[in-house]
């Protein structure tokens, strides 16, 4: 799964994910720590990456420019890195379906998904 984790998610998340996520990367790993959201969005588009974020800015960019890149928007508040990794794993099938569906650009994960 080709994911790029935004800077609001610790780069340590890569250590918490299993090998099947070996194609995942982070803003820090790609040297984009001081890049604008638009620059990150363009990088993800060019690199065929899905952005995983906790803020709405990338969804706003998709509203203006369309997709790709696709966005996974974690609307869960402040969580530990291990908690975010567990959520990604819990939602893995839905994430794969979202990435493969050409009709949608943003997949929101909220507290409602875990009630």
N, C-alpha and C positions, 0 to 999 in steps of 0.2 A: 504494500500500500504506500503510495507516494504522498506522504503528508509533510507539511512544514509547519512547525509550531511557532506561533507568534512570540514576541519577546515577553508577553505577559504570562507565559508558561515557561517554567524553568527548563533550561537545556538538559537538565538531569533526567527528564522524562524518558529520553532515549534508553537509558539504563533500565528503566522499569518496564519496558515493552519487550515482548518476545521476539525471536528472530524473524518471524514473518513480517515484522515492521522494520526490517533492516534498511529499507529504502527511505525511511522517515529521516527528516533533518530538522534543524532549528534555525531561526534567524541568526543566532550567534554563530553556529557552525558555518553558515554561508557568508559571514562577514557583513551582515546587514543590520547590525545592532543600531546604527544611527540613521538608517534609511527611513524615508517617509513611507507611509502606508501605500501610496501609489507606486513607489519603487518596489516595495515588497510584492505588491499585487502583480506588477509587470514581471518580476522575477518568477513568481509562481506560475504565471501564465506561460511564459517562455519555457519553463522547466517541467511543465505538466504536473504541478504539485497542487494538492488541496490544502488550503490554509486552515489551521486549527487555531482559534482565537477565543478570547473572552470579552472582546469589545465589538461594538456595532459598526465600526468604521469600514471594515471590509465588506460587510453586507451593503452598506451605503454605496461603496464603489461598484458592487455588482448591480445595484439598482440603476446606476448611471451608465456604466460601460458594458453591462452584461457579463456573461461568463462563457468560457473559463476565465480565471480559475474558480473552482468551487470553494465554498466556505463551510466549515463546520464551526458553528457558533455555540460555545459553551456558556449558557446563561445560568450559571450555578452559584455565583458568588465566589468568595475566596475559598480555595481548596488546597490541600497539600498535593504535591506532585504525584504521590502514590495514589491518591484518590482520583486524580484526573486520569491516570493510567488505567485504573480499574474501570472507570466509566467508559473509556475508549474501548476496552476489551469487552465490556458488557454490551456495548452498542455496535460491536464489530460487524455483525451481519447487516444491520440497518445502514451503517456507514458504507459498506461495500455496495449495497443496493442503491444508495444515494449517488455514489460516485459513478456507477454504471448507468444511471438514469439521466438521459440528456435533457430532460424537461425541467430539472430543478438546479438552482445555483447555490442555495443555502440550506443547510440542515441544522436546525436548532435543537440543542439538547437542554432541557430545562429540568427543574425539580419535579415537575409533573410526570416526567418519564420514569421516576423512581418511587412512585407512590403505590 
